[in-house]
């Protein structure tokens, strides 16, 4: 017999505050992982293709588990899966702390992918449960900002340790991150209630289980994820090889992006709530396309950093608007499955992107990779504009 957990009554504002505290704690290792993982892999002898595989392994876990998690969220409730995600993050942090081989990184990355898959879809579904349509993009953005702030705090600690004791920075940092995951699990169990609303009995069983997303929106989500994943694994490798800078200078490449990620998403979401979802998605994608195309022409290190950061802000605008758009189209009976369908499309792009990026980077060079990314973003923007009618806000 299926147990269907349902929240009797949830104070939306209080719930979102608690949710974001949990996201802050769980997200502590993200900046450091994004910064150090490709460099660590390269330092222990991984090729561009092997680095791509490392990232694709993460997204493969996301791709496989999200559809399953989406069904589970609708039938078993949001809270159990959010706790499960925190447990996966705990396991990943422990594995990162104790392993120092390519195989060990693969295992930890797989565990992190499972945690990320469940965490993101659960958090987005929770926000959809308790937010009004006119505030959804803002609230989705606030989630991203909380995660970014946690990641920045964790990154500040880890980078400080890299400067003070580089030989032990990796294992000690992930030991601390594991302890934060334990604290997050305790907090979630004690303070975060179930948010799943009562089933809408007015819908028949077929409609109740049916995600409602336009095919072209799924194509846009796929292309946006593919474009992002083309470049992400090679960002710091590219910066280090092009400008021959040291680790400290590379760390500064992450600082503006982290600050932007901690500040902008909620404000971008607030602006996005005032317009047509399709138009705003296209605007964010177009900005990223133009900026990636310009990077190869820029000569100075910090100008390139600035262009990457501005392109990321365009992607943030697309991301928060897209999440609100998905929530607009979901029913209370199938919210988890609707987000899972969108995540399936995103996962396809995220799996293919690093592998394609590795091939392009290795065979054609960094400039070709940047132009390819710009072209994919531009194609996604053009398709998004075809959905203006679909993107009208409820």
N, C-alpha and C positions, 0 to 999 in steps of 0.2 A: 504494500500500500504506500502511495506517495504522500509524504507529509508536506503540506503547503503552508509555509510560514507566512504570516501576514501581520503587518504592523497594525495595531488597533488605533493608535493615534501618535503622530510624530510631530514634534515642534520643529518645523523646517529650519528655522534660523539656528537653533541650538544644535540640531543634528548636523548641519553643514559645518559649523564650527568644530565639532568633534571629529567629523570626517577629515577635515583638513589638518587637524593636529596629528591624526594617525598618518596621513599622507606625508606630512613633514618628516616624521620620524623614519618611515619606511624608505623615503627617497634619499636619505643621507649619502649613500655611496654613488649616486648616479653620475655626478660631474666627474668624480675621480675615475670611475670606470670608463667613461667616454674619453677622458683624457689619456689615461695610463694604459688601458688595455691594448689598443693597437700598437703603441710604442713598445710595451712589454713583449707582445708577441713578436714584433720585428726584432727586438733585441735578443730573443732566444732562437732566432733563425727562421721565423715564419716568412714565407713568400707573400706577395700581394694576393695571390689566389687563396692561400691558407688564411690570411687575415679576413678575406671575404667570406670564407667558409665559417670562420669564427663568428662573424656577425650573422650569417645566414642560419647557423645553428640556433642562435637566439630566436630569430624570427620564425624558424620552422616550429619551434615549441609554441610560439604565440599563435601561429597559423593553425596548428593541430588542436590546441586546447580551447581556443576561444569559442568555437561553435558549441562544444560540449558545455563550456561554462555558461553560455547564453541560455541553453535549455535549462541547466541547473538553477540559474538565477530566477527563472520564471516559476519553477516547480518547488524548489527548496528554500527560496529566499535569498536575499543579498548578503546578509551578515555572515553566514557560514563560509561563503566563498571569499569574502574579504579577509576573514581570519586565515583561511587556507593560503591566500596570497602572501600574507605576512610570514607564514611558516616557510613558504618557498624562498622568500627573501632571506630569512634567517639561514636556511640551508646553503644558499648561494654564498652568503658572506663567510660562513664557516669554511666552505670549500675554497674560496679565494684565499683565505688566510693560511691554509695548510698546504696548498698545492703550488708547485713552481715549474710545471711542465706544460707543453702545449695540450697534452691530453687532459691534464688537470684543469686548465683553463676551459677546455671544451665542456667538461662535466659541470663546472660551476656556471658557465654561461647558459647551458641548457636549463639548469635549475632556476637561474635568474629569469630566463625567458618564460618559464612556466608561471613564476610569480608575477611578472609584468603582465602577462596575458590575462590572468584572473583579476589582478588589481585594477587595471585600467577599465575593463568592461564593467566590473562591479561598481567602481566609483562613478562612472558615467551614468549607469543605470540608476544608482542611488540619487544622483542630482536630478535626473529626469523624473524620479518618483515625487520629489518634494518641491520642485521649482515650477513657477508659472511660465507660460510661453514667452511673455514679454521680458523675462529675466534670465532665460536659459543660457544664452551665450555668455552673459556676464558671470553666471555661476559656474559654467564650464571653465571659463577663463580663470576664475578664482581657484579652482582645483589645480590647474596648471601652475599658477603662481605659487601655491603652497608647496607643490612638489619641487619647483625650482628653488624656493627658499631653503627647503631642507637639503637639497642637493648642493646649494652654494655653501651652506654651513658645514656640511660634511666635507666638501671640497676644500674649504679654507683650512680645516683641521688637517686634512691629509697633505695638502701642499706645504703647510707649515712644517709638518713632520718630514716631508721630503727634503726641505731645506736644512733641518736640524739633524736628522739621522736617516739619510737616504737608504742605507742598507737594510733598515728594519721598517721603513715607512709602509711598504705594502702589507706585510702580515699584521702589524700593529693597527693600521687603519681599519682593516677588515675585521679585526677582533672587536674594535670599538663599534663598528657598524653592526656587528652581530649582537652586541649588547643592546644597542638601540632598537633592533628588531624585536628582541625579547620584551623590552619595555612597551613597544607598540602593541604587541600581542596582548599583553596584560591590560593595556588601556582599552583596546577594542572590546575585549571580553567583558570588561567592567562597565564601559561608558557608552558604547555605540549600539543603539537599538536596531531592530529590523525596520526597513523602510518599505518593504513590498506592500503595495496597496491591495485592497480587496479586489477580487476578480470582478470584471464587468459582465454580469450575467446577461446583459442585453445583446452581447455578441454571441453568435453561434460558435460551436467548437472549431469549425474551420477558420473563421475570422479570428478567433481567439489565439490561434497558434500561428498566424500568418504575419511574417514581417512585411512591412509595406514601404519598400524603397524602390525608386525608379532605377532601371538598369543603367541609365547614363550617369546617375549619381554614383553608382558603384564603380563605373569606369573612371570617373573623376577621382574618387578615393584611391583606386588602384594606381593611377598615374602619379598622383601627388606623393604617395608612399614610395613608389618606384624612384621618382626623381630625388627625393630626400636620401634614400638608401644608396643611390649611385655614388654620392659624394661623402656621406658621413664617415665611413670607415677610413677614408684616405685624407681627411681634412688636415690633421696634424702631420701626417706623413708628408703631405704636399707642402705644408708650411715649412717644415724642417728642411726638406730637400731644396725648396726654391730659395729660401732666405738664409739657410745655414745658421739658424739661431739656437741658443741653448735651451735647456729645460725651463728655466725661469721665464724667458721670453715667450716660450710656447704657452706657459701657464697664463700669461697675460692675454693670450688670444681667447681664452675661455672666460675671463672675467667680465668683459662687456656683454657677452652672450648670456652669462648667468644673471647679471643684473637686469638685462632686458627681460629675460624669462621670468624673473621674480616680480617685475613691476608691470609690464605691459599687458599680459593676457586678460586681466579683469577689465582694464580700460578698453582694450580692443573688443572684448565681448560686449561691453556696455554700448559701444558704438554700433556693433554688428546687430544688436537687438532692435535698432531703429530702421533697418533697411531690409531689402529682399535678400534672402539667404544666398541665392545663386549669384547675384551680382557681387556681393561682398566676397564670396569664395573666389570668384573670378578675379577680383581686384587683388586679393592676397597672392594668388598664383601668378598673376601677371607681374607683380612687383618682384617676386622671387626670380622669375624668368629673366627679367631685365638685369637684375643685379648679378646673377650668376654669369650671364653673358659678358658682363663688364669686368669681371675679376681678372681675366687673363691680360687685360689691357692696363691694369694698374701696376705701378712700379714699386710703391712703398709698402712696407710690411703692415703698418697700421691702417693704411688705406684698404688693403685687402681684408684685414680683420673687420674693419667697419662695413665693408660690402657683405661679408659673410653674416655679420650680425643683422644688418638691415634685411637681407634675404630671409633670415630666420624669423624676423618680425612679420614679414609677409606670410610665411608659413604658419605662424601662430594665429594670425587673423583668419586664415583659411581653416585652421584646426578647430578653433573655438566655435566658429560659425557652423562648420560641418557637424560638430557634435550636437549643437542645438537643433540643427536641421533634422538630424536623425531622431532626436527626441520628439520633435514636432510630428513626425510621421509614425511614431510608434503608438500602439495601444497599450493600456495598462496590463493587459493579459500577456503581451508578447514583447515587452520592452527589452528584456534580456536577449531574446532571439533577434530583434531588430538591430541592436548594437552588435550582436555576434555576426550578422550578415555583413554589416559594414566592416567589421574587423576582419572578416574573411577576405574581403577585397583588399583591405589594407595589408593584410598578411601576405597575400600573393605578391604585391609590389615590394614589400620589405624583404621577401626571400630572394626574388629575382634581382633586386637592385644591387646588393653588394657583389654578387657573382658577375653581373654585367659590368659593374664599375671596376672590378678587378681586371677583367679582360680588356676594357677600354684603356684603363690606366697603364696596364702592362704593355699593351700592343701599340697604342696610339699616343699615349702621353696625357699629362694633366690637363692641358688646354682643351683637348678633345673631350675629356670627361666633363669639364665645366660647360662647354657648349651643348653637349648631349643633355645634361641636366636642365639647362635653360630651355631647350627645345621641348622636352617632356612637360615641363611646367606650363609652357605656352599652349601646348596642345590641350592640357587639362583645363586651362582657363577658357579656351574657345568652346569646349564641350560644356563647361559649366554654364556659360551664357545661354545655351540652348534650353536651359531649365528654369528660365525666369518665372514662368507660370507656376511651376512646381515649387519654386523657392519662396513664394509669397508666405509671409509669417501668419500663423493662426490669429 
